[in-house]
Protein backbone atom coordinates (compact mmCIF):
# COMPACT_ATOMS: atom_id res chain seq x y z
CA UNK A 1 0.00 0.00 0.00
CA UNK A 2 1.31 3.45 -0.91
CA UNK A 3 2.23 5.91 1.81
CA UNK A 4 -0.25 8.53 0.60
CA UNK A 5 -3.08 6.00 0.94
CA UNK A 6 -2.02 5.17 4.49
CA UNK A 7 -1.82 8.87 5.39
CA UNK A 8 -5.24 9.58 3.84
CA UNK A 9 -6.77 6.62 5.65
CA UNK A 10 -5.47 7.79 9.03
CA UNK A 11 -6.53 11.41 8.35
CA UNK A 12 -10.02 10.31 7.38
CA UNK A 13 -10.27 8.01 10.40
CA UNK A 14 -9.22 10.74 12.82
CA UNK A 15 -11.60 13.18 11.11
CA UNK A 16 -14.52 10.77 11.53
CA UNK A 17 -13.78 10.42 15.25
CA UNK A 18 -13.47 14.20 15.70
CA UNK A 19 -16.53 15.28 13.71
CA UNK A 20 -18.80 12.19 13.55
CA UNK A 21 -19.74 13.20 9.99
CA UNK A 22 -21.14 10.74 7.45
CA UNK A 23 -19.14 8.96 4.76
CA UNK A 24 -20.88 11.01 2.08
CA UNK A 25 -19.98 14.36 3.69
CA UNK A 26 -16.39 13.28 4.33
CA UNK A 27 -15.99 12.11 0.73
CA UNK A 28 -16.97 15.57 -0.52
CA UNK A 29 -14.65 17.32 1.92
CA UNK A 30 -11.66 15.10 1.05
CA UNK A 31 -12.39 15.10 -2.69
CA UNK A 32 -12.66 11.32 -3.03
CA UNK A 33 -15.55 8.95 -3.69
CA UNK A 34 -17.83 7.45 -1.04
CA UNK A 35 -16.48 4.04 -2.04
CA UNK A 36 -12.91 5.16 -1.36
CA UNK A 37 -13.80 6.54 2.06
CA UNK A 38 -15.71 3.40 2.97
CA UNK A 39 -12.88 1.13 1.79
CA UNK A 40 -10.32 3.22 3.67
CA UNK A 41 -12.34 3.01 6.89
CA UNK A 42 -13.47 -0.61 6.75
CA UNK A 43 -10.65 -2.46 5.00
CA UNK A 44 -7.44 -0.44 5.23
CA UNK A 45 -7.76 1.19 8.65
CA UNK A 46 -7.94 -2.09 10.64
CA UNK A 47 -4.53 -3.08 9.21
CA UNK A 48 -2.96 0.33 9.81
CA UNK A 49 -4.41 1.40 13.18
CA UNK A 50 -6.72 -1.10 14.94
CA UNK A 51 -7.48 1.22 17.91
CA UNK A 52 -8.63 4.02 15.63
CA UNK A 53 -10.64 1.51 13.60
CA UNK A 54 -12.60 0.44 16.69
CA UNK A 55 -13.61 4.05 17.33
CA UNK A 56 -14.56 4.59 13.68
CA UNK A 57 -16.49 1.31 13.57
CA UNK A 58 -18.75 2.45 16.42
CA UNK A 59 -19.53 5.70 14.58
CA UNK A 60 -20.20 3.91 11.28
CA UNK A 61 -22.54 1.46 13.04
CA UNK A 62 -24.41 4.37 14.60
CA UNK A 63 -24.82 6.04 11.19
CA UNK A 64 -26.07 2.76 9.76
CA UNK A 65 -28.59 2.37 12.57
CA UNK A 66 -30.16 5.80 11.92
CA UNK A 67 -29.96 5.89 8.14
CA UNK A 68 -33.63 4.98 7.75
CA UNK A 69 -34.51 8.09 9.75
CA UNK A 70 -32.18 10.31 7.77
CA UNK A 71 -33.52 8.93 4.49
CA UNK A 72 -37.10 9.57 5.56
CA UNK A 73 -36.27 13.17 6.40
CA UNK A 74 -34.63 13.68 3.01
CA UNK A 75 -37.70 12.30 1.25
CA UNK A 76 -40.00 14.51 3.30
CA UNK A 77 -37.98 17.58 2.36
CA UNK A 78 -37.87 16.56 -1.29
CA UNK A 79 -41.62 16.28 -1.62
CA UNK A 80 -42.63 19.12 0.68
CA UNK A 81 -44.80 21.54 -1.26
CA UNK A 82 -43.69 25.13 -1.45
CA UNK A 83 -46.79 27.38 -1.08
CA UNK A 84 -45.28 30.03 -3.36
CA UNK A 85 -44.86 27.53 -6.19
CA UNK A 86 -48.39 26.24 -5.66
CA UNK A 87 -49.87 29.76 -6.02
CA UNK A 88 -47.95 30.46 -9.23
CA UNK A 89 -49.03 27.27 -10.99
CA UNK A 90 -52.27 27.40 -13.01
CA UNK A 91 -55.36 25.83 -11.46
CA UNK A 92 -57.39 23.32 -13.50
CA UNK A 93 -60.69 24.66 -14.79
CA UNK A 94 -63.73 22.60 -14.16
C-alpha positions in Angstrom: 0.0 0.0 0.0 1.3 3.4 -0.9 2.2 5.9 1.8 -0.2 8.5 0.6 -3.1 6.0 0.9 -2.0 5.2 4.5 -1.8 8.9 5.4 -5.2 9.6 3.8 -6.8 6.6 5.7 -5.5 7.8 9.0 -6.5 11.4 8.4 -10.0 10.3 7.4 -10.3 8.0 10.4 -9.2 10.7 12.8 -11.6 13.2 11.1 -14.5 10.8 11.5 -13.8 10.4 15.2 -13.5 14.2 15.7 -16.5 15.3 13.7 -18.8 12.2 13.5 -19.7 13.2 10.0 -21.1 10.7 7.5 -19.1 9.0 4.8 -20.9 11.0 2.1 -20.0 14.4 3.7 -16.4 13.3 4.3 -16.0 12.1 0.7 -17.0 15.6 -0.5 -14.6 17.3 1.9 -11.7 15.1 1.0 -12.4 15.1 -2.7 -12.7 11.3 -3.0 -15.6 9.0 -3.7 -17.8 7.4 -1.0 -16.5 4.0 -2.0 -12.9 5.2 -1.4 -13.8 6.5 2.1 -15.7 3.4 3.0 -12.9 1.1 1.8 -10.3 3.2 3.7 -12.3 3.0 6.9 -13.5 -0.6 6.8 -10.6 -2.5 5.0 -7.4 -0.4 5.2 -7.8 1.2 8.7 -7.9 -2.1 10.6 -4.5 -3.1 9.2 -3.0 0.3 9.8 -4.4 1.4 13.2 -6.7 -1.1 14.9 -7.5 1.2 17.9 -8.6 4.0 15.6 -10.6 1.5 13.6 -12.6 0.4 16.7 -13.6 4.0 17.3 -14.6 4.6 13.7 -16.5 1.3 13.6 -18.8 2.5 16.4 -19.5 5.7 14.6 -20.2 3.9 11.3 -22.5 1.5 13.0 -24.4 4.4 14.6 -24.8 6.0 11.2 -26.1 2.8 9.8 -28.6 2.4 12.6 -30.2 5.8 11.9 -30.0 5.9 8.1 -33.6 5.0 7.7 -34.5 8.1 9.8 -32.2 10.3 7.8 -33.5 8.9 4.5 -37.1 9.6 5.6 -36.3 13.2 6.4 -34.6 13.7 3.0 -37.7 12.3 1.2 -40.0 14.5 3.3 -38.0 17.6 2.4 -37.9 16.6 -1.3 -41.6 16.3 -1.6 -42.6 19.1 0.7 -44.8 21.5 -1.3 -43.7 25.1 -1.5 -46.8 27.4 -1.1 -45.3 30.0 -3.4 -44.9 27.5 -6.2 -48.4 26.2 -5.7 -49.9 29.8 -6.0 -48.0 30.5 -9.2 -49.0 27.3 -11.0 -52.3 27.4 -13.0 -55.4 25.8 -11.5 -57.4 23.3 -13.5 -60.7 24.7 -14.8 -63.7 22.6 -14.2 
